[in-house]
Amino acid sequence: MNDWESHCRRCGECCFEKLIEEDGTIFYTSTACRFLDLSSRECRVYHKRFKMGEGCIKLTPEIVKSVRWLPPDCGYVKFLNRGPRK
Ligand code: SF4
């Protein structure tokens, strides 16, 4: 795990399907990715998740800043919203 990935809380919230309306309204569903372990909230294929063809994307700082569907308490979102340290 690198420094960036250490900000992830392993909550698994990003691994549930979301519906996004044309007006941008986001609906969170209770349908999880089939590879998410619902008790541990860990991905069961983490090291090969991008090869599994399920639409999993790498959450880089640029991606996290550009999407609105991550929950506000996502570790990446909170880290980027914290602003520069003084
Ligand atoms: S929602 Fe954010 S903190 Fe939670 S598992 Fe996904 S990336 Fe990690």
Backbone and ligand atoms as CSV (ligand in chain L), in Angstrom:
chain,resi,resn,atom,element,x,y,z
A,1,MET,N,N,0.853,-1.186,0.000
A,1,MET,CA,C,0.000,0.000,0.000
A,1,MET,C,C,0.895,1.244,0.000
A,2,ASN,N,N,0.623,2.164,-0.900
A,2,ASN,CA,C,1.412,3.392,-0.937
A,2,ASN,C,C,0.742,4.477,-0.074
A,3,ASP,N,N,1.406,5.644,0.018
A,3,ASP,CA,C,0.881,6.720,0.868
A,3,ASP,C,C,-0.530,7.130,0.476
A,4,TRP,N,N,-0.761,7.246,-0.824
A,4,TRP,CA,C,-2.085,7.653,-1.305
A,4,TRP,C,C,-3.139,6.639,-0.871
A,5,GLU,N,N,-2.883,5.370,-1.095
A,5,GLU,CA,C,-3.857,4.325,-0.763
A,5,GLU,C,C,-4.112,4.217,0.740
A,6,SER,N,N,-3.170,4.703,1.541
A,6,SER,CA,C,-3.368,4.618,2.989
A,6,SER,C,C,-4.523,5.513,3.454
A,7,HIS,N,N,-4.991,6.438,2.611
A,7,HIS,CA,C,-6.112,7.302,2.978
A,7,HIS,C,C,-7.454,6.579,2.864
A,8,CYS,N,N,-7.503,5.484,2.120
A,8,CYS,CA,C,-8.754,4.723,1.982
A,8,CYS,C,C,-9.100,4.098,3.329
A,9,ARG,N,N,-10.396,4.241,3.722
A,9,ARG,CA,C,-10.841,3.706,5.017
A,9,ARG,C,C,-11.290,2.254,4.907
A,10,ARG,N,N,-11.274,1.705,3.699
A,10,ARG,CA,C,-11.737,0.332,3.456
A,10,ARG,C,C,-13.209,0.153,3.861
A,11,CYS,N,N,-13.997,1.205,3.609
A,11,CYS,CA,C,-15.418,1.113,3.967
A,11,CYS,C,C,-16.218,0.373,2.900
A,12,GLY,N,N,-15.690,0.333,1.672
A,12,GLY,CA,C,-16.365,-0.377,0.596
A,12,GLY,C,C,-17.540,0.371,-0.014
A,13,GLU,N,N,-17.833,1.571,0.448
A,13,GLU,CA,C,-19.001,2.312,-0.049
A,13,GLU,C,C,-18.927,2.583,-1.551
A,14,CYS,N,N,-17.718,2.763,-2.067
A,14,CYS,CA,C,-17.591,3.044,-3.505
A,14,CYS,C,C,-17.859,1.799,-4.348
A,15,CYS,N,N,-17.982,0.643,-3.715
A,15,CYS,CA,C,-18.162,-0.617,-4.444
A,15,CYS,C,C,-19.633,-0.996,-4.589
A,16,PHE,N,N,-20.540,-0.062,-4.279
A,16,PHE,CA,C,-21.974,-0.287,-4.482
A,16,PHE,C,C,-22.413,0.487,-5.717
A,17,GLU,N,N,-23.347,-0.112,-6.465
A,17,GLU,CA,C,-23.810,0.544,-7.690
A,17,GLU,C,C,-24.519,1.847,-7.361
A,18,LYS,N,N,-24.335,2.788,-8.274
A,18,LYS,CA,C,-24.961,4.094,-8.149
A,18,LYS,C,C,-25.710,4.407,-9.432
A,19,LEU,N,N,-26.809,5.101,-9.303
A,19,LEU,CA,C,-27.554,5.546,-10.470
A,19,LEU,C,C,-27.407,7.060,-10.538
A,20,ILE,N,N,-27.024,7.567,-11.709
A,20,ILE,CA,C,-26.829,9.007,-11.864
A,20,ILE,C,C,-27.805,9.519,-12.910
A,21,GLU,N,N,-28.730,10.362,-12.476
A,21,GLU,CA,C,-29.737,10.934,-13.372
A,21,GLU,C,C,-29.089,11.960,-14.304
A,22,GLU,N,N,-29.810,12.300,-15.358
A,22,GLU,CA,C,-29.279,13.280,-16.316
A,22,GLU,C,C,-28.979,14.623,-15.660
A,23,ASP,N,N,-29.767,14.963,-14.630
A,23,ASP,CA,C,-29.527,16.247,-13.962
A,23,ASP,C,C,-28.405,16.159,-12.919
A,24,GLY,N,N,-27.761,14.992,-12.835
A,24,GLY,CA,C,-26.636,14.837,-11.926
A,24,GLY,C,C,-26.988,14.276,-10.559
A,25,THR,N,N,-28.310,14.083,-10.310
A,25,THR,CA,C,-28.713,13.512,-9.024
A,25,THR,C,C,-28.181,12.089,-8.908
A,26,ILE,N,N,-27.610,11.791,-7.751
A,26,ILE,CA,C,-27.000,10.481,-7.533
A,26,ILE,C,C,-27.850,9.679,-6.556
A,27,PHE,N,N,-28.170,8.441,-6.949
A,27,PHE,CA,C,-28.888,7.530,-6.061
A,27,PHE,C,C,-27.950,6.376,-5.723
A,28,TYR,N,N,-27.765,6.165,-4.441
A,28,TYR,CA,C,-26.919,5.058,-3.986
A,28,TYR,C,C,-27.801,3.822,-3.810
A,29,THR,N,N,-27.344,2.683,-4.291
A,29,THR,CA,C,-28.123,1.451,-4.181
A,29,THR,C,C,-27.470,0.507,-3.176
A,30,SER,N,N,-28.187,-0.556,-2.852
A,30,SER,CA,C,-27.630,-1.560,-1.933
A,30,SER,C,C,-27.049,-2.733,-2.715
A,31,THR,N,N,-26.858,-2.552,-4.022
A,31,THR,CA,C,-26.290,-3.611,-4.857
A,31,THR,C,C,-24.776,-3.454,-4.916
A,32,ALA,N,N,-24.096,-4.415,-4.320
A,32,ALA,CA,C,-22.627,-4.347,-4.271
A,32,ALA,C,C,-22.015,-5.039,-5.480
A,33,CYS,N,N,-20.801,-4.642,-5.779
A,33,CYS,CA,C,-20.003,-5.365,-6.765
A,33,CYS,C,C,-19.932,-6.823,-6.303
A,34,ARG,N,N,-19.992,-7.748,-7.234
A,34,ARG,CA,C,-20.012,-9.162,-6.839
A,34,ARG,C,C,-18.713,-9.607,-6.181
A,35,PHE,N,N,-17.660,-8.818,-6.296
A,35,PHE,CA,C,-16.390,-9.197,-5.676
A,35,PHE,C,C,-16.187,-8.568,-4.292
A,36,LEU,N,N,-17.137,-7.779,-3.843
A,36,LEU,CA,C,-16.998,-7.171,-2.517
A,36,LEU,C,C,-17.433,-8.171,-1.450
A,37,ASP,N,N,-16.559,-8.422,-0.490
A,37,ASP,CA,C,-16.917,-9.254,0.661
A,37,ASP,C,C,-17.746,-8.376,1.587
A,38,LEU,N,N,-19.024,-8.700,1.738
A,38,LEU,CA,C,-19.931,-7.812,2.475
A,38,LEU,C,C,-19.643,-7.760,3.971
A,39,SER,N,N,-19.007,-8.773,4.523
A,39,SER,CA,C,-18.714,-8.684,5.958
A,39,SER,C,C,-17.434,-7.929,6.238
A,40,SER,N,N,-16.390,-8.195,5.475
A,40,SER,CA,C,-15.122,-7.491,5.736
A,40,SER,C,C,-15.053,-6.160,4.995
A,41,ARG,N,N,-15.923,-5.994,3.983
A,41,ARG,CA,C,-15.913,-4.813,3.101
A,41,ARG,C,C,-14.627,-4.720,2.286
A,42,GLU,N,N,-13.978,-5.848,2.073
A,42,GLU,CA,C,-12.768,-5.854,1.260
A,42,GLU,C,C,-13.053,-6.492,-0.093
A,43,CYS,N,N,-12.323,-6.024,-1.093
A,43,CYS,CA,C,-12.440,-6.594,-2.437
A,43,CYS,C,C,-11.759,-7.966,-2.437
A,44,ARG,N,N,-12.479,-8.979,-2.941
A,44,ARG,CA,C,-11.921,-10.334,-2.937
A,44,ARG,C,C,-10.940,-10.554,-4.091
A,45,VAL,N,N,-10.859,-9.602,-5.009
A,45,VAL,CA,C,-9.927,-9.740,-6.147
A,45,VAL,C,C,-9.081,-8.468,-6.282
A,46,TYR,N,N,-8.764,-7.848,-5.145
A,46,TYR,CA,C,-8.141,-6.523,-5.150
A,46,TYR,C,C,-6.953,-6.406,-6.110
A,47,HIS,N,N,-6.051,-7.378,-6.094
A,47,HIS,CA,C,-4.831,-7.248,-6.887
A,47,HIS,C,C,-5.036,-7.452,-8.385
A,48,LYS,N,N,-6.184,-7.956,-8.778
A,48,LYS,CA,C,-6.455,-8.091,-10.215
A,48,LYS,C,C,-7.799,-7.449,-10.584
A,49,ARG,N,N,-8.251,-6.493,-9.758
A,49,ARG,CA,C,-9.584,-5.916,-9.934
A,49,ARG,C,C,-9.774,-5.213,-11.268
A,50,PHE,N,N,-8.708,-4.628,-11.821
A,50,PHE,CA,C,-8.863,-3.894,-13.085
A,50,PHE,C,C,-8.953,-4.842,-14.274
A,51,LYS,N,N,-8.597,-6.088,-14.080
A,51,LYS,CA,C,-8.649,-7.073,-15.168
A,51,LYS,C,C,-9.964,-7.844,-15.177
A,52,MET,N,N,-10.812,-7.636,-14.177
A,52,MET,CA,C,-12.008,-8.453,-14.044
A,52,MET,C,C,-13.177,-7.955,-14.898
A,53,GLY,N,N,-13.034,-6.798,-15.540
A,53,GLY,CA,C,-14.069,-6.325,-16.455
A,53,GLY,C,C,-15.340,-5.853,-15.774
A,54,GLU,N,N,-15.240,-5.383,-14.536
A,54,GLU,CA,C,-16.439,-4.947,-13.807
A,54,GLU,C,C,-16.556,-3.428,-13.771
A,55,GLY,N,N,-15.702,-2.717,-14.485
A,55,GLY,CA,C,-15.768,-1.256,-14.490
A,55,GLY,C,C,-15.074,-0.625,-13.310
A,56,CYS,N,N,-14.262,-1.386,-12.599
A,56,CYS,CA,C,-13.529,-0.822,-11.465
A,56,CYS,C,C,-12.483,0.165,-11.995
A,57,ILE,N,N,-12.401,1.325,-11.365
A,57,ILE,CA,C,-11.427,2.315,-11.815
A,57,ILE,C,C,-10.463,2.653,-10.686
A,58,LYS,N,N,-9.260,3.039,-11.076
A,58,LYS,CA,C,-8.243,3.408,-10.090
A,58,LYS,C,C,-8.549,4.814,-9.592
A,59,LEU,N,N,-8.703,4.960,-8.302
A,59,LEU,CA,C,-9.045,6.263,-7.726
A,59,LEU,C,C,-7.788,7.094,-7.485
A,60,THR,N,N,-7.380,7.785,-8.527
A,60,THR,CA,C,-6.244,8.699,-8.431
A,60,THR,C,C,-6.746,10.029,-7.854
A,61,PRO,N,N,-5.846,10.909,-7.411
A,61,PRO,CA,C,-6.304,12.225,-6.937
A,61,PRO,C,C,-7.130,12.960,-7.996
A,62,GLU,N,N,-6.736,12.863,-9.257
A,62,GLU,CA,C,-7.460,13.555,-10.340
A,62,GLU,C,C,-8.883,13.009,-10.473
A,63,ILE,N,N,-9.014,11.686,-10.414
A,63,ILE,CA,C,-10.348,11.070,-10.516
A,63,ILE,C,C,-11.197,11.455,-9.302
A,64,VAL,N,N,-10.628,11.368,-8.122
A,64,VAL,CA,C,-11.392,11.687,-6.905
A,64,VAL,C,C,-11.909,13.124,-6.957
A,65,LYS,N,N,-11.094,14.052,-7.487
A,65,LYS,CA,C,-11.520,15.452,-7.588
A,65,LYS,C,C,-12.610,15.638,-8.630
A,66,SER,N,N,-12.652,14.759,-9.644
A,66,SER,CA,C,-13.561,14.994,-10.767
A,66,SER,C,C,-14.907,14.278,-10.651
A,67,VAL,N,N,-15.062,13.334,-9.717
A,67,VAL,CA,C,-16.337,12.634,-9.603
A,67,VAL,C,C,-17.105,13.126,-8.377
A,68,ARG,N,N,-18.448,12.954,-8.440
A,68,ARG,CA,C,-19.277,13.407,-7.318
A,68,ARG,C,C,-19.901,12.240,-6.566
A,69,TRP,N,N,-19.624,11.014,-7.009
A,69,TRP,CA,C,-20.329,9.868,-6.432
A,69,TRP,C,C,-19.608,9.215,-5.263
A,70,LEU,N,N,-18.439,9.702,-4.900
A,70,LEU,CA,C,-17.799,9.153,-3.706
A,70,LEU,C,C,-18.484,9.748,-2.474
A,71,PRO,N,N,-18.667,8.961,-1.409
A,71,PRO,CA,C,-19.333,9.519,-0.224
A,71,PRO,C,C,-18.474,10.593,0.434
A,72,PRO,N,N,-19.095,11.580,1.096
A,72,PRO,CA,C,-18.326,12.675,1.706
A,72,PRO,C,C,-17.331,12.197,2.758
A,73,ASP,N,N,-17.590,11.043,3.363
A,73,ASP,CA,C,-16.650,10.553,4.375
A,73,ASP,C,C,-15.619,9.583,3.794
A,74,CYS,N,N,-15.553,9.508,2.465
A,74,CYS,CA,C,-14.490,8.719,1.815
A,74,CYS,C,C,-13.133,9.292,2.252
A,75,GLY,N,N,-12.221,8.426,2.589
A,75,GLY,CA,C,-10.917,8.874,3.055
A,75,GLY,C,C,-10.179,9.727,2.036
A,76,TYR,N,N,-10.317,9.407,0.766
A,76,TYR,CA,C,-9.658,10.199,-0.280
A,76,TYR,C,C,-10.279,11.591,-0.377
A,77,VAL,N,N,-11.619,11.639,-0.343
A,77,VAL,CA,C,-12.323,12.925,-0.432
A,77,VAL,C,C,-11.937,13.804,0.748
A,78,LYS,N,N,-11.943,13.220,1.938
A,78,LYS,CA,C,-11.602,13.993,3.130
A,78,LYS,C,C,-10.162,14.485,3.069
A,79,PHE,N,N,-9.265,13.649,2.584
A,79,PHE,CA,C,-7.864,14.063,2.494
A,79,PHE,C,C,-7.710,15.232,1.529
A,80,LEU,N,N,-8.362,15.159,0.355
A,80,LEU,CA,C,-8.216,16.231,-0.641
A,80,LEU,C,C,-8.928,17.507,-0.204
A,81,ASN,N,N,-9.984,17.387,0.597
A,81,ASN,CA,C,-10.720,18.563,1.060
A,81,ASN,C,C,-10.050,19.248,2.240
A,82,ARG,N,N,-9.056,18.553,2.796
A,82,ARG,CA,C,-8.391,19.089,3.972
A,82,ARG,C,C,-7.571,20.333,3.631
A,83,GLY,N,N,-7.147,20.413,2.364
A,83,GLY,CA,C,-6.373,21.574,1.936
A,83,GLY,C,C,-4.915,21.446,2.343
A,84,PRO,N,N,-4.094,22.390,1.854
A,84,PRO,CA,C,-2.668,22.317,2.161
A,84,PRO,C,C,-2.398,22.511,3.646
A,85,ARG,N,N,-1.457,21.757,4.140
A,85,ARG,CA,C,-1.081,21.890,5.553
A,85,ARG,C,C,-0.193,23.107,5.746
A,86,LYS,N,N,-0.384,23.768,6.876
A,86,LYS,CA,C,0.430,24.954,7.168
A,86,LYS,C,C,1.346,24.672,8.318
L,1,SF4,S1,S,-15.462,5.026,-0.439
L,1,SF4,FE1,FE,-13.386,5.868,-0.293
L,1,SF4,S2,S,-12.659,5.247,1.740
L,1,SF4,FE2,FE,-14.414,3.929,1.235
L,1,SF4,S3,S,-13.508,2.114,0.247
L,1,SF4,FE3,FE,-14.046,3.543,-1.379
L,1,SF4,S4,S,-12.164,4.697,-1.755
L,1,SF4,FE4,FE,-11.933,3.733,0.250
